[in-house]
């Protein structure tokens, strides 16, 4: 790989931010595997898995208007450091719960909700700070790299988390605690400081500015809602503990590998996107195509009874999702002025979290009534239907050609190289 391929990492603050995002994602993924297996092992209930999604969703929807404004009014670097530390405290609570040997699961739901509260502030600030760390001509590459770093963590986290849980249920939570503490320190080491000397007063208008901006731009609205409804319907990952234990019979270690498989596909696609101009043109049509492929791969996973075929289908899900992420995130950041990026990022985070957590709840409820396989297959078919419907409802998004340049908001904040 040439030096130009890694040019975004020449910016010190961007490299630090990527390292911190890796540690946060790594910790979250380890915890997700461990919590999912713990809950299903104790309760044996698909509904109990679904309620994990509800515990993560309620804080996000409750704080959606506030978190974006905080990201626009406060120093983003400090927000990221503080929320990383808060998530570390949640990991400490989970470690104590497992260490104590308590049989009840309600403390797990409480701690998941506490973690979700911190994550609600972390996500918009994490998205909004990225354009401040690299210049415009490196931003598309930076999005692909940042997503790739996240996917590396999503590969390593579940695999290591599943292995550690099989050895000792306390280990994944202990390592998550250390990783989140390290992320907080990395965020504090970032030198960039937000240059904001004046703030608009906190009014309903300012709170709703990000939502209003998104609603008035069909390209942004179509992109975020397409992803939201597709993931709500096709949330196969939420039911992986059931597939690992009852269908594929591969245990906690196999569950960790299944959780890692989407990230393997996503990482491979992220590296391809960072080195090529695959989505720099015809961005809109490629977005709808990849969402339809996402649904088809979900159907394949639901029907599979072979561990390796299931891994392949999950990798295909991750690869298609990565294309969607890069297109959506690049358009959103490029088309949004800096003073609104935190609030628009909060709207995007709300849609993402809604899709993940409500998708988990929806999958758990459907699996509880009809079984895991029908729930996944129907969800994949629904994602394909959503892709076709949204292509018709949002013609501006369907006709979007360039990722950056069609409606991008100048001026782009300058970034320091900090070599």
C-alpha positions, 0 to 999 in steps of 0.5 A: 500500500502506498504512502498516499493510501495512508495519508489520512493517518498522517494527521496525529489527532485523527490517528488518536481518534481512530485508536480511541474509537477502536478501544471503545468498539472493541470493549463494546463488542466484547461486552455484547457477546458476553451479555448476550450469552449470559442473558440467554444462558440464564433465561433461555428466552428470546424475549429476554434478548429482545429486552436488551435492545429496549434497555439500550434504546430508551436512553437514546430516544430520551436524550436525542435532542440534547446530545447533539446540541451538547456536541455542538456547544461543548468541546467534543474532545472532552465529551468523548473522554468523559463518556468513555470513562462513564462507559468504563464505569458501566463495565466495572458494574457488569464485572462486579455483577458477574463476579458476585455470582448473582442470578438475577438479570435486572442489574444487567439491564440497568447497567446496559441502560447506563452504558447506552446513556453515555453512548448517546453522548459519545456517538454524535461527538465522535461523528462530528469531530471527524471533519475537524481532524482531516481536510476535505480532500482526505475526508472520504478516505478518513471515513473509510479508515475510521469505519475500517478501524471500527470493523477491526475491533468488531472482528477482534472484540466478539472473538476474544470476548467469546473465548474469554467468556468460555474461560471465565465469565469475568474476563471480557468485562475486565478487559472492556474496563481497561479498554474504555479507560485507555480510550478516555486517555487517548481522547484527552491526548488530542490537541485539536480544540473546538473554536467556538466563541459564541453559542446560540441560546438553548431553545426548542429551535436550537434543539430541533435544528439538526432534525429540521436540517435533516428533514428538509434535505431529501438526500439526508432523510432518505439515506438515514431512514433507509438504513434505519428501516432495513436494519430494524427488519433484518436484525439477524445479529440480535438472534445469534445466541439462539443460532449459536446455541440451538441451531448451529450448536457451536457454544460461546466461542462459536458465537464470538466467531459469528459476531465477528463475521460481519466485521470481517466482510466489512473490514475487507470492504472498507480497505477496498473502498479506502484504496479505490473510487468504487463509490465516488460516483453513482453513490445513490444507485450503489446505496440502494443496491447494497441495501438489497444485497444486505437483505438477500444475505440475511435470508441466506443466513436465516436458512443456513444450517452450516456454520461456515455458510452462516459465517459467509452470509454474515460476512456478506452482510457486513460488506454490504453494510460497510458500503452503506455506511461510507456513502451515508456518513460521507454525504451527511458530513459533507452536506452539513455545516460545521455548526450543525454537525453535532446535532445532525450527527445526533439525528443520525445516531438516533436513527442508527441506535433506533435501528439496532436496538428496536431491531433487536427487540423486534427480532426477539419478539418475532423469534419468540412467537414464530421461531428464529429462522422465520424471523430472520428470513422475513426480515431479510425480505423486508429489507429488500422491499425497503430498498425498492420502496425508498428508491421510489420515494427519494428520487434525489437520493437515487440520482445522487452521483458524487459523494462530495460536491453536490450540496457540500457545505463550505467552509470545511474546517482546516485540519493540522497535520501534527506529524 
